[in-house]
Amino acid sequence: MIPITLPTSPQAVAADTFLIPTLALDATSGAYFGAHSLVIRGAEPTIVDTGCSLVRDAWTEQVFSLVEPQDVRWVFLSHDDHDHVGNLEYVMDVCPNATLVASFSIAGRLAGDVELPVDRMRWVDAGGSFDAGDRTFSLVRPPMFDSPSTRALHDSATNVLWAADAFGALFPAAVFERDDVPADLYDASFTLMNTWNTPWLEWVDVERFTAHVEQSRALAADVVVSAHGPILRGPQIDDAFRRTLALAAQPVPPTPGQETLDQLLAQFAAAPAA
């Protein structure tokens, strides 16, 4: 079943920095789930994560409306989940001058499933960085993650932090700034999405987790962008870190089960054919 998606267009985040949004209907809530990527133009244009394969046409139309494929110099993978690597092979094929930045962990986890261009790769891990001409990209492990390979990306030129899966929340429609997400939807979905995606939060030592979160908080980013949440600016960033710390050592709410699936299937069966 192909997800019901909303038409979207690139959203300006900062200078030469654009969110490439994908919004799919979350049928359990009626709101929308994001699976976003990023394009950073600058001196050496960079694609950050490569989206979902089921929406390849829409995703590539957005990306390549901002940058010509032959101009792309870097493709950064934050981690190995399907919604971040869905168009990787296609992108590397059409962007002949691009180097793929990943890590040993990502390469190992994708082996056997994705054809990685090893001769066009650079392995960089948390604590490392790479030069993209007019900016330096630095890698840090984000506050929350579901894959052990996950690394966030900080841009020295704009002070934007790509937080990968951290700080997720649902969207009411094709809106992307935190101010445009109703407070009640943000409050409820922030807790659910981030605990479901990071279930190990229940078992962490609060003091050690706080020290871990401080690694990305100390970057003092002006803008935080993530694959699954709205664009955060100014005080919204501190609020998101505060909410994250509050999840430590708390029980994870149960995820929907078979009863919910049966209800959804009944709704789909009753819906008129398109």
KAZI-V370036 format. One record per pair of residues at least 4 apart in sequence whose C-alpha atoms are under 8 Angstrom apart, sorted by the first residue. I is the first residue (numbers start at 0). GAP is how many residues later the second one is. Records with the same first field share a line. If there is no record, write none. Layout:
BEGIN
I = GAP / GAP
END
This chain:
BEGIN
1 = 52
2 = 21 / 22
3 = 20 / 21
4 = 17 / 18 / 19 / 20
5 = 16 / 17 / 18 / 19 / 167 / 168
6 = 15 / 16 / 167
7 = 13 / 14 / 15 / 166
8 = 11 / 12 / 53
9 = 8 / 9 / 10 / 11 / 52 / 53
10 = 7 / 8 / 9 / 10 / 165
11 = 4 / 5 / 6 / 7
12 = 4 / 5 / 6 / 210 / 218
13 = 4 / 144 / 146 / 209
14 = 143
15 = 24 / 25 / 26
16 = 21 / 22 / 23 / 24
17 = 20 / 21 / 22
18 = 17 / 18 / 19 / 20 / 206
19 = 16 / 17 / 18 / 19 / 39 / 42 / 43
20 = 13 / 14 / 15 / 16
21 = 12 / 13 / 14 / 29 / 37
22 = 9 / 10 / 11 / 12 / 13 / 151
23 = 8 / 9 / 10 / 11
24 = 5 / 6 / 7 / 8
25 = 4 / 5 / 6 / 7
26 = 4 / 237
27 = 232 / 236
30 = 139 / 140 / 141 / 142
31 = 138 / 139 / 140 / 141
32 = 136 / 137 / 138 / 195
33 = 136 / 137 / 193 / 194 / 195
34 = 16 / 17 / 48 / 49 / 192 / 193
35 = 15 / 190 / 191 / 192
36 = 10 / 11 / 12 / 13 / 14 / 47 / 189 / 190
37 = 9 / 10 / 11
38 = 6 / 7 / 8 / 9 / 24 / 27
39 = 5 / 6 / 7 / 8
40 = 4 / 5 / 25 / 26
41 = 92
42 = 89 / 90 / 91
43 = 27 / 28 / 29 / 30 / 88 / 89 / 90
44 = 22 / 26 / 27 / 28 / 29 / 87
45 = 26 / 27 / 28 / 29 / 30
46 = 25 / 27 / 28 / 29
47 = 27 / 28 / 29 / 30
48 = 26 / 27 / 28 / 29 / 35 / 36
49 = 27 / 33 / 34 / 35 / 36 / 37 / 38 / 41
50 = 4 / 5 / 8 / 31 / 32 / 33 / 34 / 35 / 36
51 = 4 / 7 / 30 / 31 / 32 / 33 / 34 / 35
52 = 30 / 33 / 34
53 = 32
54 = 4
55 = 4 / 31
56 = 4
57 = 4
58 = 4
59 = 4
60 = 4
61 = 4
62 = 4
63 = 4 / 5
66 = 4 / 5
67 = 4
68 = 25 / 26 / 27
69 = 24 / 25 / 26 / 27 / 28
70 = 24 / 26
71 = 23 / 25 / 26
72 = 22 / 24 / 25 / 26
73 = 24 / 25 / 26 / 27 / 58
74 = 23 / 24 / 25 / 26
75 = 24 / 25 / 26
76 = 7 / 8 / 23 / 24 / 25
77 = 6 / 24 / 71 / 72 / 73 / 74 / 75 / 86
78 = 5 / 23 / 27 / 68 / 70 / 71 / 72 / 85
79 = 4 / 5 / 26 / 29 / 30 / 67 / 69 / 70
80 = 4 / 66
81 = 4
86 = 4
87 = 4
88 = 4 / 25 / 26 / 27
89 = 4
90 = 4
91 = 4 / 6 / 8 / 25
97 = 22
98 = 21 / 22 / 23
99 = 17 / 20 / 21 / 22
100 = 20 / 21 / 22 / 23
101 = 4 / 5 / 19 / 20 / 21 / 22 / 23
102 = 4 / 19 / 20 / 21 / 22 / 46
103 = 4 / 19 / 20 / 21
104 = 4 / 43 / 44
105 = 4 / 43
106 = 4 / 9
109 = 4
110 = 4 / 5
116 = 4
123 = 4 / 5 / 6 / 15
124 = 4 / 14 / 15 / 26
125 = 12 / 13 / 14 / 15 / 25
126 = 11 / 12 / 13
127 = 10 / 11 / 12
128 = 7 / 8 / 9 / 10
129 = 6 / 7 / 8
130 = 4 / 5 / 6
131 = 4 / 5
133 = 23
134 = 20 / 21 / 22
135 = 19 / 20 / 21
136 = 16 / 17 / 18 / 19
137 = 15 / 16 / 17 / 18
138 = 12 / 13 / 14 / 15
139 = 11 / 12 / 13 / 14 / 75 / 76
140 = 9 / 10 / 11 / 74 / 75
141 = 8 / 9 / 10 / 21 / 22 / 24 / 71 / 74
142 = 23 / 69 / 70 / 73 / 101
143 = 21 / 22 / 23 / 50 / 54
144 = 5 / 19 / 20 / 21 / 52 / 53
145 = 4 / 19 / 51 / 52
149 = 14
150 = 12 / 13
151 = 9 / 10 / 11 / 12
152 = 8 / 9 / 10
153 = 5 / 6 / 7 / 8
154 = 4 / 5 / 6
155 = 4
157 = 64
158 = 61 / 62 / 63 / 64
159 = 61 / 62 / 63 / 64 / 65
160 = 60 / 62 / 63 / 64
161 = 62 / 63 / 64
162 = 4 / 61 / 62 / 63 / 64
163 = 61 / 62 / 63 / 64
164 = 61 / 62 / 63
165 = 28 / 60 / 61 / 62 / 63
166 = 23 / 27 / 59 / 61 / 62 / 73 / 77
167 = 21 / 22 / 25 / 26 / 58 / 59 / 60 / 61 / 62
168 = 16 / 17 / 20 / 21 / 24 / 25 / 59 / 60 / 61
169 = 15 / 16 / 19 / 20 / 58 / 59
170 = 4 / 5 / 10 / 14 / 58 / 59
171 = 9 / 10 / 13
174 = 5 / 6
175 = 4 / 5 / 53 / 54 / 55
176 = 4 / 53 / 54 / 55
177 = 52 / 53 / 54 / 55 / 58
180 = 4 / 5 / 49
181 = 4
182 = 4
183 = 4
184 = 4
185 = 4
186 = 4
187 = 4
188 = 4
189 = 4
190 = 4 / 56
191 = 4 / 60 / 61
192 = 4
193 = 4
194 = 4 / 6 / 52 / 57 / 58
195 = 56 / 57 / 59
198 = 53
199 = 4
200 = 46 / 47 / 48 / 49
201 = 45 / 46 / 47 / 48 / 49 / 50
202 = 45 / 46
203 = 4 / 5 / 44 / 45
204 = 4 / 43 / 44
205 = 4 / 39 / 42 / 43
206 = 4
207 = 4
208 = 4 / 36 / 39
209 = 4 / 35
210 = 4
211 = 4
212 = 4 / 28 / 32
213 = 4
214 = 4
215 = 4
216 = 4 / 24
221 = 11 / 12
222 = 8 / 9 / 10 / 11 / 14
223 = 7 / 8 / 9 / 13
224 = 4 / 5 / 6 / 7
225 = 4 / 5
231 = 4 / 5
232 = 4
233 = 4
234 = 4
235 = 4
236 = 4
237 = 4
238 = 4
239 = 4
240 = 4
241 = 4
242 = 4
243 = 4
245 = 4
255 = 4 / 5
256 = 4
257 = 4
258 = 4
259 = 4
260 = 4
261 = 4
262 = 4
263 = 4
264 = 4
265 = 4
266 = 4
END
